[in-house]
Each structure stands twice: as C-alpha cells, then as structure tokens.
Amino acid sequence: MAYGMGQGNQPIIVLREGTDRSRNKEAQFNNIAAARAVADSVKSTLGPKGMDKMLVDSMGDVVITNDGVTILKEIDVQHPAAKMVVEIAKTQDTECGDGTTSSVIIAGELLKKAEALVEQNIHPTIIANGYKMAAAEAIKILDTIAVSVTPDDTEMLKRVSMTAMTGKSVGGQGEFLSGIAVKAIKAVAEKSGKGYTVDVENIKVEKRTGGSIAETEIIEGVVIDKERVHPRMATQVKKAKIALLSVPMEVKKTEVDAKIQIRDPSQMQMFLDQEEAVLKKMVDQVAASGANVVFCQKGIDDLVQHYLAKASIFAARRLKESDMEKIAKATGGIIVGKIDNLTKNDLGVAEVVEQKKVGENDMVFITGCKNPKAISVIVRGGTEHVVDEVERSLHDALRVVGVALEDGKIVPGAGAPEVELSLRLANYASTVGGREQLAIEAFASAMEIIPWALAENAGLDAIDMVIQLKSAHEKKGAAAKNMGLDLDAGKPVDMLKANVIEPLRVKTQAVKSAAEVANMILRIDDVIASKKAPPAPPGGMDGMGGMGGMGGMGGMPGMM
C-alpha cells in the first residue's frame, strides 16, 4: 500500500500488502451506505402495521419476530459501520426495552441527510456539531411534551404496555398481557427516595408450549423448571422451611488422582459404610436445621435422595444460580455453601412448595412467600414460535412499564413527538445561524422518518400523512402537540385520548443514541482494514500433511 512518494518518485510502503484503505468522501459514503442498509432492513417492522421477519440461522433454527433488536442480533453483520448501528439497538433495549427499531431508523435517516450535506462540501465536523446541538435541544423539547404518571394510575400504565405490544404477534391478547405486565411490575417496584426502582430481573418468565396465550398466568412467588428428585417425596409441602445449598450433596472426589488399595473384603465393606455414613450425616444435618424443603444448586447423590425421601424432605437439584438468588430473595433464605454450617436462621419460609404439571412437564411452585418481590410469569402459546414472540413482547411491556414508573413521565406515541421535534427544531435552527443551521435543519427533517415509516407500513400515503400531521401540530391549542397518526382512520388524532402512550425515556434515548452514532460514523474519514487471515485448512493440518505446527517447511531451522 503506497503512501506518499520518496526520493526519485519511489513510493514509500507504509501499510502491509493486502490492506484495504478508503479515504475521505469514499470512506464516509461507504459507512453511511452500510449503516442505512441496516436501518432499511428493520424499517418495514415499525409500528402496529409493521411486517415480521423470519430469520433462519446456520443450524436451521427459525425465529419469527418484528422486534428490532432481536432481528439485528440474529443477523450476522460484517461491515464495521453497520455493527455500530446494531449497537444502538442493543443499548436502546438495555436502557428502555422498547424503541429499538425507531432508534436505528432515526440514525439511518440522520446519516442520509448528512450525506447530502457532505456532497455540498459542508465539513463533517460542522454537521456533527449541528447534530449535537439539535440532539441537546430535542431532549429539552421532549421534556416539555411529557405528561406525569403515578404508580396508582394503573389504566395509564396499561396503555403504555399496550403501546409497546401493538404490532407484536400476541394474538389479540394485548389487553390481557398488559394487565399481567402492570401487575408484575407493581409487585416488584421498590420505593427509593421520592421515586421507584424496578428491577425486571426479579420477574422470572418461564415459557411453556401448549394451551393458548390466554392461559399465561402470573404467580406471586417463584416457579422453577425442575421436579422433585425422588418419587417417594410428597408433591406438596405446606409451611415450607427451605434450605438453599450451593454445594453438592455428594461424597467429595479428590482434586488429584488418588488410588485406594483395599486388600481385604471386610475393608471394602468398611469403606462403603463410611461413605454411606458421610451421606447420611448430610441429610441428618439438613433435618436438624428444621428444613423440610431443599433446593440444591449442584447434584444430589442417589443415596442422599433416598434418605431425604425417608425424612419427608422435598428436594430439587441442579438449580440455576439466578433461580437460587430469586428463591432466596422471595423466601428470605440464605444460600449456604457448607452443610455443616446450616442453621434454622438460614432457612427461607413459604406457605406452599408444590410440584404441578404445566403443559407436558412438571414445575415446582414456591408461593406464599414473606417477601414476594420476586414473582414469576408462565407464558403459554400454541407453538414454540408463538411462545417465543409472546415472551419478547412481554419483555418489552415489562420494561416500558418499569421505565414509566421509574421516570414518572410519558409522551404520546404514533409519531406525535417526532413531528413536534421536527417543527420546533426547524424554528431553533433559524436562531442558531452559521453552517450548523443546515445540520440542525437536516436533523429536524430526519425526525419525520418515524411518521413516514408508520404510514408507509400501513399502506397510507406517507407524504399526505406527514403534511396533515404537521398542520395539526401547527394549530393552536393544548392538544396540538399530542397529534399522532391514527393508522386505521388515516388521519391525525390526539394520542393521549387514543391511548397510544410511551415512556419519555424511550424517545430521549432513541434521539441521543441515534445522534451519537451518526456523529461517530460521520467523523470517520479513513478506513484501514487489514488483510483477512486465510481460513485454516480442514482437518487441523497446515496443508503439509504431518508438519502442522511448522507452517510448512519454512518454519524448520537450518532450511532457510
């Protein structure tokens, strides 16, 4: 790769042979094209009338979804700029749980507008600066559109949840699932200072194929996908005292290889008796603590299972660490790492621990806990794909209700905030002046992509819809800023009345992350890509028969 000329017009080689390099406008336009391709791939899934994608991975597994982040995670994206756009969706999902598609589409549109400005020879740094100012102003504007919401306003929270689920394949059960989402979030919300904190991790979602979506249920307690270890154990234990063990109830094997030589058959019997005594002692220690239920994170020996059943102790083994933590939280128990140290103070308490059949398999239900801050939802559906998509929808719903509770602020949906931003940012641009004004105007018009895509996906005339929305927002009156697109009637409607509502954070996060990524991509003016390593030959050889580790002949000393 030549770079500059030396004496006598001799090119100076700086980069390794085979390195790809694109510079200035070529690099920018390449990156923008890649980022826009990602945005276009999810654009058709936006909104209640959005289409679904079927993704088939290399193993032939099928995922059917219209959840932006799921689609982008499943697609194996190669281009580095496209990977940056996928990151926006992931961040949006982590922060808000919803709005992943919107944030990616906005980023794609910001880059499209920037491309036109770069072609007019406006320096990318100026565009990036303008975008930064516009994003900061947009956050302020969004705050003025927002309406407060309190935890007692169940109906409003239900609407927030419904909005997050519209367009997802939940078989007309949106209202029902929203009720579950709100109930679940309110159960785990913890007061901190003036506000609330909501950890969605405390809501355990278990999937079960079979039945219909309407059979999805919420359990105030913890459900684990395990069954009792021994058939002689009772299927139900009332007034449960629960021991939580993170150690195996088995005889310890030595870390190093050790041999025990037994020369006399009676010694063999002694050896076996000793092993049995150790195992029985474990059960006696558990029983002495007063426990009648044992949940073990590791294995339980067959003999221990027999003794536990004899002592009328219910036991389940090989639980996930996350499940153990949830049970500990719900029952007030302490996870113990040494059976000798187990005392009655370490035990958790629950009204009932029982094994019940759900679908084809058994599950263990722990209910009537003293601190039901950990709860479970069992998602049902006709097929595996339905259950998976319902679970994804429910995840979005739980997250948005949680975010709305934490922030206490909501905004109208259906393109209303974006149109308001578009108009107000255009006014703001004229007060800025300078070349940044062009970038802020570009940012303002990029915001129109959301109502545009919503209309397009619903088969409406996008130009007409955006014009109607803008004129509705320019009218006087308090409701003007709430006007969003009613996709059935094909006209602007007050979205707070139409119950299309989103948490404020979904919008602010989408604008922030889209602007940041657009700026990052714009500022790249040189892409230097190293030559890819050739794939390894099959069979682990280096293509030289038995001379694998020597890189062919060249690696052998004395042959050079």
C-alpha positions as CSV (number, residue, x, y, z in Angstrom):
1,M,0.0,0.0,0.0
2,A,1.8,3.1,-1.2
3,Y,1.6,6.2,0.9
4,G,3.4,9.3,-0.3
5,M,6.4,9.5,-2.6
6,G,10.1,9.2,-1.6
7,Q,13.2,10.4,-3.5
8,G,13.1,9.7,-7.2
9,N,9.3,9.3,-7.1
10,Q,9.8,6.0,-5.3
11,P,6.5,5.1,-3.4
12,I,7.0,4.6,0.3
13,I,5.3,1.4,1.6
14,V,3.7,2.1,5.0
15,L,0.9,-0.4,5.3
16,R,1.1,-4.2,4.8
17,E,0.3,-5.6,1.4
18,G,-3.3,-6.6,1.0
19,T,-4.6,-3.8,3.4
20,D,-7.7,-2.2,2.1
21,R,-8.0,1.6,2.5
22,S,-10.7,4.0,1.7
23,R,-10.4,7.7,2.4
24,N,-12.4,11.0,2.8
25,K,-15.8,11.0,1.0
26,E,-15.4,7.4,-0.3
27,A,-15.0,6.2,3.3
28,Q,-17.9,8.3,4.6
29,F,-20.3,7.3,1.8
30,N,-19.3,3.6,2.3
31,N,-20.0,3.8,6.0
32,I,-23.3,5.7,5.5
33,A,-24.5,3.2,2.9
34,A,-23.8,0.3,5.3
35,A,-25.5,2.0,8.3
36,R,-28.5,2.8,6.1
37,A,-28.7,-0.7,4.9
38,V,-29.2,-1.9,8.5
39,A,-31.8,0.8,9.1
40,D,-33.7,-0.3,5.9
41,S,-33.7,-3.9,7.0
42,V,-35.8,-3.2,10.0
43,K,-37.8,-0.2,8.7
44,S,-40.7,-2.4,7.5
45,T,-41.3,-3.7,11.0
46,L,-42.1,-0.4,12.6
47,G,-45.5,0.3,14.1
48,P,-48.7,-1.6,14.6
49,K,-49.0,-2.5,10.9
50,G,-45.3,-3.5,10.6
51,M,-44.4,-6.8,9.0
52,D,-42.5,-9.7,10.6
53,K,-39.1,-11.2,9.7
54,M,-38.3,-14.8,9.6
55,L,-34.7,-15.4,10.5
56,V,-33.1,-18.8,9.9
57,D,-29.6,-19.4,11.4
58,S,-26.9,-21.7,10.2
59,M,-28.3,-24.5,12.3
60,G,-31.7,-24.1,10.6
61,D,-33.4,-22.7,13.8
62,V,-36.2,-20.3,12.9
63,V,-37.1,-17.1,14.7
64,I,-40.2,-15.1,13.6
65,T,-40.3,-11.6,15.1
66,N,-40.7,-8.0,14.5
67,D,-38.7,-6.9,17.5
68,G,-35.9,-4.7,16.1
69,V,-33.2,-5.7,18.5
70,T,-33.9,-9.4,18.0
71,I,-33.7,-9.1,14.3
72,L,-30.4,-7.2,14.4
73,K,-28.8,-9.6,17.0
74,E,-29.7,-12.6,14.8
75,I,-28.4,-11.1,11.6
76,D,-24.6,-11.7,11.3
77,V,-23.5,-8.2,10.3
78,Q,-20.0,-7.9,8.9
79,H,-19.5,-4.2,8.0
80,P,-17.9,-2.3,10.9
81,A,-20.2,0.8,10.5
82,A,-23.2,-1.5,10.4
83,K,-22.1,-3.1,13.6
84,M,-22.1,0.3,15.3
85,V,-25.8,0.8,14.3
86,V,-26.6,-2.7,15.7
87,E,-25.1,-1.4,19.0
88,I,-27.7,1.4,19.1
89,A,-30.5,-1.1,19.2
90,K,-28.8,-3.1,21.9
91,T,-28.3,0.0,24.1
92,Q,-31.9,1.1,23.5
93,D,-33.0,-2.4,24.6
94,T,-30.9,-2.3,27.7
95,E,-32.0,1.2,28.7
96,C,-35.7,1.1,27.8
97,G,-36.7,-2.3,26.4
98,D,-38.6,-0.6,23.5
99,G,-38.0,1.8,20.7
100,T,-35.1,-0.3,19.2
101,T,-36.4,-0.1,15.6
102,S,-37.1,3.7,15.9
103,S,-33.6,4.5,17.2
104,V,-32.0,2.6,14.3
105,I,-34.3,4.2,11.7
106,I,-33.6,7.7,13.0
107,A,-29.8,7.0,12.9
108,G,-30.1,5.8,9.3
109,E,-32.1,8.9,8.3
110,L,-29.7,11.3,10.1
111,L,-26.9,9.8,8.0
112,K,-28.9,10.0,4.8
113,K,-29.4,13.8,5.4
114,A,-25.7,14.2,6.3
115,E,-24.7,12.5,3.1
116,A,-26.5,15.3,1.1
117,L,-24.7,17.9,3.2
118,V,-21.3,16.3,2.7
119,E,-21.9,16.3,-1.1
120,Q,-22.5,20.1,-0.8
121,N,-19.0,20.3,0.7
122,I,-20.1,21.0,4.3
123,H,-17.4,19.6,6.6
124,P,-18.5,16.5,8.6
125,T,-17.3,18.2,11.8
126,I,-19.7,21.0,11.3
127,I,-22.6,18.6,10.6
128,A,-21.6,16.6,13.7
129,N,-21.6,19.8,15.8
130,G,-25.0,20.8,14.5
131,Y,-26.4,17.3,15.2
132,K,-25.0,17.5,18.7
133,M,-26.8,20.9,19.3
134,A,-30.0,19.6,17.8
135,A,-30.0,16.4,20.0
136,A,-29.5,18.5,23.2
137,E,-32.4,20.8,22.1
138,A,-34.5,17.8,21.2
139,I,-34.2,16.4,24.8
140,K,-35.4,19.7,26.2
141,I,-38.3,19.8,23.8
142,L,-39.3,16.2,24.6
143,D,-39.4,17.2,28.3
144,T,-42.0,19.9,27.6
145,I,-44.2,17.4,25.7
146,A,-44.1,14.9,28.6
147,V,-47.0,14.2,30.9
148,S,-46.6,12.9,34.5
149,V,-47.8,9.5,35.5
150,T,-48.0,7.9,39.0
151,P,-47.9,4.3,40.1
152,D,-51.6,4.4,41.1
153,D,-52.6,5.2,37.6
154,T,-52.9,1.6,36.5
155,E,-55.0,2.4,33.5
156,M,-52.4,4.7,32.1
157,L,-49.6,2.2,32.7
158,K,-51.7,-0.5,31.0
159,R,-51.9,1.8,27.9
160,V,-48.1,2.3,27.9
161,S,-47.7,-1.5,28.0
162,M,-50.3,-2.0,25.2
163,T,-48.5,0.5,23.0
164,A,-45.3,-1.4,23.4
165,M,-47.1,-4.6,22.3
166,T,-49.0,-3.3,19.4
167,G,-47.8,-4.8,16.2
168,K,-46.3,-7.8,18.0
169,S,-47.9,-11.2,17.4
170,V,-49.7,-11.6,20.7
171,G,-52.9,-12.9,19.1
172,G,-55.3,-10.1,20.2
173,Q,-54.3,-10.8,23.9
174,G,-52.6,-7.4,24.3
175,E,-55.0,-6.1,26.9
176,F,-54.8,-9.3,28.9
177,L,-50.9,-9.4,28.8
178,S,-50.7,-5.7,29.6
179,G,-52.7,-6.4,32.8
180,I,-50.2,-9.0,33.7
181,A,-47.2,-6.8,32.9
182,V,-48.5,-3.9,35.1
183,K,-49.4,-6.2,38.0
184,A,-45.9,-7.8,37.8
185,I,-44.1,-4.5,37.7
186,K,-46.1,-3.1,40.6
187,A,-45.3,-6.2,42.7
188,V,-41.5,-5.8,42.3
189,A,-41.3,-2.0,42.3
190,E,-39.3,-0.8,45.3
191,K,-39.6,2.7,46.7
192,S,-36.3,4.6,46.8
193,G,-36.3,8.2,48.0
194,K,-39.1,10.0,46.1
195,G,-39.2,7.7,43.2
196,Y,-39.2,4.0,42.5
197,T,-36.7,1.5,41.2
198,V,-37.8,-1.5,39.2
199,D,-35.5,-4.5,38.5
200,V,-37.2,-6.6,35.8
201,E,-34.7,-9.4,36.7
202,N,-37.0,-10.0,39.7
203,I,-39.7,-11.1,37.3
204,K,-39.0,-14.7,36.2
205,V,-40.6,-15.5,32.9
206,E,-40.9,-19.3,32.1
207,K,-42.1,-20.5,28.7
208,R,-44.3,-23.5,28.1
209,T,-45.6,-24.6,24.8
210,G,-49.2,-25.8,24.8
211,G,-52.5,-24.1,25.6
212,S,-53.3,-20.6,24.4
213,I,-51.8,-17.2,25.1
214,A,-54.8,-16.5,27.3
215,E,-53.5,-19.2,29.7
216,T,-50.5,-17.1,30.5
217,E,-50.5,-16.6,34.3
218,I,-48.8,-14.7,37.0
219,I,-47.6,-16.4,40.1
220,E,-46.8,-14.4,43.3
221,G,-43.8,-16.4,44.1
222,V,-41.1,-18.3,42.2
223,V,-41.6,-21.0,39.6
224,I,-38.6,-23.3,38.8
225,D,-38.4,-25.6,35.8
226,K,-37.4,-28.6,38.0
227,E,-39.1,-31.5,39.6
228,R,-38.6,-33.4,42.9
229,V,-35.6,-35.8,42.9
230,H,-37.4,-38.9,44.3
231,P,-40.8,-40.3,43.6
232,R,-41.5,-41.0,47.3
233,M,-41.3,-37.3,48.2
234,A,-44.6,-35.6,48.7
235,T,-45.7,-33.3,45.8
236,Q,-46.8,-30.6,48.2
237,V,-45.2,-29.2,51.3
238,K,-47.2,-26.7,53.4
239,K,-45.5,-24.3,55.8
240,A,-42.2,-24.9,53.9
241,K,-38.9,-24.2,55.6
242,I,-36.4,-24.0,52.7
243,A,-32.7,-24.8,52.8
244,L,-30.7,-23.3,49.9
245,L,-27.4,-25.1,49.3
246,S,-24.8,-24.1,46.8
247,V,-22.7,-27.3,47.4
248,P,-23.4,-30.8,46.1
249,M,-24.9,-33.4,48.5
250,E,-22.5,-36.0,47.3
251,V,-19.2,-37.5,48.5
252,K,-16.4,-35.2,47.5
253,K,-14.0,-36.5,45.0
254,T,-10.3,-35.7,45.4
255,E,-8.8,-32.9,43.2
256,V,-5.8,-35.1,42.3
257,D,-5.8,-38.6,41.0
258,A,-5.6,-40.9,44.1
259,K,-5.8,-44.6,44.4
260,I,-7.1,-46.5,47.5
261,Q,-5.9,-50.1,47.6
262,I,-8.1,-52.4,49.5
263,R,-6.6,-55.9,50.2
264,D,-9.3,-57.3,52.5
265,P,-13.0,-57.7,51.5
266,S,-14.1,-56.5,55.0
267,Q,-12.2,-53.3,54.4
268,M,-14.2,-52.8,51.3
269,Q,-17.4,-53.0,53.3
270,M,-16.0,-50.6,55.9
271,F,-15.1,-48.2,53.1
272,L,-18.7,-48.3,51.7
273,D,-20.2,-48.0,55.2
274,Q,-18.0,-44.9,55.8
275,E,-19.2,-43.3,52.5
276,E,-22.8,-44.1,53.4
277,A,-22.3,-42.6,56.9
278,V,-21.0,-39.3,55.4
279,L,-24.0,-39.1,53.1
280,K,-26.5,-39.9,55.9
281,K,-24.8,-37.2,58.1
282,M,-25.6,-34.6,55.4
283,V,-29.3,-35.5,55.5
284,D,-29.3,-35.5,59.3
285,Q,-27.7,-32.0,59.4
286,V,-30.4,-30.7,57.0
287,A,-33.2,-32.3,59.0
288,A,-31.7,-31.0,62.3
289,S,-31.9,-27.4,61.0
290,G,-35.7,-27.9,60.7
291,A,-35.8,-27.8,56.9
292,N,-38.5,-29.7,55.0
293,V,-37.5,-28.5,51.5
294,V,-34.0,-28.5,50.0
295,F,-33.0,-26.7,46.8
296,C,-29.5,-27.6,45.8
297,Q,-27.6,-25.8,43.1
298,K,-25.4,-28.9,42.4
299,G,-26.1,-32.6,42.3
300,I,-27.7,-34.9,45.0
301,D,-26.4,-38.4,45.3
302,D,-28.9,-41.3,44.8
303,L,-28.4,-42.5,48.4
304,V,-29.0,-38.9,49.7
305,Q,-32.2,-38.8,47.7
306,H,-33.4,-42.0,49.4
307,Y,-32.6,-40.6,52.9
308,L,-34.2,-37.3,52.1
309,A,-37.4,-39.0,51.0
310,K,-37.3,-41.1,54.1
311,A,-37.0,-38.0,56.3
312,S,-40.0,-36.5,54.4
313,I,-37.9,-33.7,52.9
314,F,-38.8,-32.4,49.4
315,A,-35.7,-31.8,47.3
316,A,-34.8,-30.4,43.8
317,R,-31.3,-30.3,42.4
318,R,-29.2,-28.5,39.8
319,L,-31.0,-25.2,40.0
320,K,-29.6,-22.2,38.2
321,E,-27.7,-19.7,40.3
322,S,-30.2,-17.0,39.2
323,D,-33.1,-19.1,40.4
324,M,-31.4,-19.7,43.7
325,E,-31.0,-16.0,44.2
326,K,-34.6,-15.4,43.3
327,I,-35.8,-18.0,45.8
328,A,-33.5,-16.5,48.5
329,K,-35.0,-13.1,47.8
330,A,-38.6,-14.2,47.9
331,T,-38.4,-16.5,50.9
332,G,-35.8,-14.6,53.0
333,G,-33.5,-17.6,53.0
334,I,-29.7,-17.5,52.8
335,I,-27.7,-19.6,50.3
336,V,-25.3,-21.8,52.3
337,G,-22.0,-23.1,51.0
338,K,-21.3,-25.6,53.7
339,I,-23.9,-28.1,55.0
340,D,-22.2,-28.2,58.5
341,N,-23.0,-24.5,58.9
342,L,-26.7,-24.8,58.1
343,T,-28.9,-23.4,60.9
344,K,-32.6,-22.6,61.3
345,N,-31.7,-18.9,60.8
346,D,-30.6,-19.7,57.2
347,L,-33.9,-21.2,56.1
348,G,-36.4,-19.4,53.9
349,V,-40.1,-19.5,54.5
350,A,-43.0,-20.1,52.1
351,E,-46.6,-21.1,52.6
352,V,-46.5,-23.8,50.0
353,V,-43.9,-25.6,47.9
354,E,-45.5,-27.9,45.4
355,Q,-44.9,-29.7,42.1
356,K,-47.5,-29.2,39.5
357,K,-47.8,-30.2,35.8
358,V,-47.7,-27.3,33.3
359,G,-48.1,-28.4,29.7
360,E,-46.2,-31.7,29.4
361,N,-43.6,-31.2,32.2
362,D,-43.7,-30.7,35.9
363,M,-42.6,-27.5,37.6
364,V,-42.0,-26.5,41.2
365,F,-44.1,-23.6,42.5
366,I,-43.0,-21.7,45.7
367,T,-45.9,-19.5,46.8
368,G,-47.0,-17.5,49.8
369,C,-43.5,-16.0,50.4
370,K,-42.8,-13.4,53.1
371,N,-41.3,-11.0,50.6
372,P,-42.9,-11.6,47.2
373,K,-40.6,-9.0,45.5
374,A,-39.7,-11.9,43.2
375,I,-42.5,-13.2,41.1
376,S,-43.0,-15.4,38.0
377,V,-45.0,-15.4,34.8
378,I,-45.7,-18.6,32.9
379,V,-46.1,-17.8,29.2
380,R,-48.2,-20.2,27.2
381,G,-48.9,-20.4,23.5
382,G,-49.8,-22.8,20.7
383,T,-46.4,-23.3,19.2
384,E,-42.8,-22.7,20.2
385,H,-42.5,-19.6,17.9
386,V,-45.6,-18.1,19.3
387,V,-44.4,-18.6,22.9
388,D,-41.0,-17.0,22.0
389,E,-42.6,-14.0,20.4
390,V,-45.1,-13.5,23.3
391,E,-42.1,-13.7,25.7
392,R,-40.3,-11.0,23.7
393,S,-43.4,-8.8,23.6
394,L,-43.9,-9.3,27.4
395,H,-40.3,-8.3,28.0
396,D,-40.8,-5.1,26.1
397,A,-44.1,-4.4,28.0
398,L,-42.5,-5.1,31.4
399,R,-39.5,-2.8,30.6
400,V,-41.6,0.1,29.4
401,V,-44.0,-0.1,32.4
402,G,-40.9,-0.2,34.7
403,V,-39.3,2.8,32.9
404,A,-42.5,4.8,33.0
405,L,-42.8,4.1,36.8
406,E,-39.1,5.0,37.4
407,D,-39.2,8.3,35.4
408,G,-42.8,9.1,36.1
409,K,-43.1,10.7,32.6
410,I,-44.8,9.6,29.4
411,V,-45.3,11.1,25.9
412,P,-47.9,10.5,23.2
413,G,-46.8,7.9,20.6
414,A,-47.6,7.3,16.9
415,G,-45.2,9.9,15.6
416,A,-46.5,12.8,17.7
417,P,-43.3,13.7,19.5
418,E,-41.2,13.3,16.3
419,V,-43.4,15.8,14.3
420,E,-43.3,18.2,17.2
421,L,-39.5,17.9,17.3
422,S,-39.3,18.4,13.6
423,L,-41.2,21.7,13.7
424,R,-39.6,23.1,16.9
425,L,-36.1,22.1,15.8
426,A,-36.6,23.9,12.4
427,N,-37.5,27.1,14.4
428,Y,-34.5,26.6,16.7
429,A,-32.2,26.2,13.6
430,S,-33.0,29.7,12.4
431,T,-31.9,31.2,15.8
432,V,-28.5,29.5,15.5
433,G,-27.2,30.8,12.2
434,G,-23.9,29.7,10.7
435,R,-23.4,26.5,8.8
436,E,-24.6,24.4,11.8
437,Q,-28.0,25.8,11.0
438,L,-28.1,23.5,7.9
439,A,-27.2,20.5,10.0
440,I,-30.0,21.3,12.6
441,E,-32.5,21.7,9.8
442,A,-31.4,18.3,8.4
443,F,-31.8,16.8,11.9
444,A,-35.3,18.4,12.1
445,S,-36.4,16.9,8.8
446,A,-34.9,13.5,9.7
447,M,-37.3,13.2,12.6
448,E,-40.2,12.9,10.0
449,I,-39.0,9.4,9.1
450,I,-40.9,7.9,12.0
451,P,-44.4,9.0,11.0
452,W,-43.3,8.5,7.4
453,A,-42.4,4.8,8.0
454,L,-45.5,4.2,10.2
455,A,-47.7,5.5,7.3
456,E,-45.8,3.6,4.7
457,N,-46.1,0.3,6.6
458,A,-49.8,0.8,7.0
459,G,-50.2,1.3,3.2
460,L,-51.1,5.0,3.6
461,D,-49.7,7.9,1.5
462,A,-46.7,8.9,3.6
463,I,-46.4,12.4,2.1
464,D,-50.0,13.2,2.8
465,M,-49.9,11.9,6.3
466,V,-46.7,13.9,7.3
467,I,-48.2,17.1,5.8
468,Q,-51.5,16.5,7.7
469,L,-49.6,15.8,10.9
470,K,-47.5,18.9,10.6
471,S,-50.5,21.2,10.0
472,A,-52.3,19.6,13.0
473,H,-49.2,20.4,15.2
474,E,-49.1,24.0,14.0
475,K,-52.6,24.7,15.2
476,K,-53.2,26.5,18.5
477,G,-54.4,24.5,21.5
478,A,-53.0,22.2,24.1
479,A,-53.8,19.1,22.2
480,A,-51.8,20.1,19.1
481,K,-48.6,18.6,20.3
482,N,-50.3,15.3,21.0
483,M,-51.5,14.7,17.5
484,G,-50.2,11.4,16.1
485,L,-51.1,9.2,13.2
486,D,-54.2,7.0,13.6
487,L,-53.3,4.3,11.1
488,D,-56.8,2.9,10.8
489,A,-58.6,6.2,10.1
490,G,-55.6,7.6,8.2
491,K,-55.7,11.0,10.0
492,P,-54.1,12.8,12.9
493,V,-55.7,12.1,16.3
494,D,-54.9,13.2,19.9
495,M,-52.8,10.2,21.1
496,L,-53.3,10.8,24.8
497,K,-57.0,10.2,24.2
498,A,-56.4,7.4,21.8
499,N,-54.3,5.7,24.5
500,V,-51.1,5.4,22.4
501,I,-48.5,6.3,25.0
502,E,-44.8,5.7,25.5
503,P,-42.3,6.4,28.3
504,L,-40.4,9.6,27.8
505,R,-37.1,7.7,28.2
506,V,-37.8,5.6,25.1
507,K,-37.8,8.8,23.0
508,T,-34.9,10.6,24.6
509,Q,-32.7,7.6,24.5
510,A,-33.5,6.9,20.8
511,V,-32.7,10.5,19.8
512,K,-29.5,10.6,21.9
513,S,-28.0,7.3,20.8
514,A,-29.0,7.9,17.1
515,A,-27.3,11.3,17.1
516,E,-24.2,9.9,18.8
517,V,-23.7,7.1,16.3
518,A,-24.5,9.3,13.3
519,N,-21.8,11.7,14.6
520,M,-19.3,8.9,15.2
521,I,-19.8,7.5,11.7
522,L,-19.6,11.0,10.1
523,R,-16.3,11.7,11.7
524,I,-14.6,8.7,10.2
525,D,-12.6,9.8,7.1
526,D,-10.2,6.9,6.7
527,V,-11.0,3.2,6.9
528,I,-7.9,1.0,7.0
529,A,-8.8,-2.7,7.0
530,S,-6.1,-5.4,7.5
531,K,-6.0,-8.3,5.2
532,K,-8.1,-11.2,6.5
533,A,-6.3,-14.3,7.6
534,P,-6.9,-17.2,5.2
535,P,-9.2,-19.9,6.7
536,A,-7.5,-22.9,8.3
537,P,-7.3,-26.0,6.1
538,P,-9.7,-28.8,7.1
539,G,-8.5,-31.4,9.5
540,G,-6.4,-29.1,11.5
541,M,-3.4,-29.6,9.3
542,D,-1.4,-26.7,7.7
543,G,-1.9,-28.3,4.3
544,M,1.5,-30.0,4.7
545,G,0.5,-33.5,6.0
546,G,2.1,-34.1,9.3
547,M,4.0,-30.8,9.5
548,G,1.1,-28.9,11.2
549,G,2.9,-26.7,13.7
550,M,5.7,-25.7,11.4
551,G,3.9,-23.6,8.9
552,G,5.0,-25.8,6.1
553,M,8.8,-26.1,5.5
554,G,9.6,-22.5,6.2
555,G,9.4,-22.9,10.0
556,M,12.2,-25.5,10.2
557,P,15.6,-24.2,11.3
558,G,18.5,-24.7,9.0
559,M,16.4,-24.8,5.9
560,M,16.5,-21.1,5.1
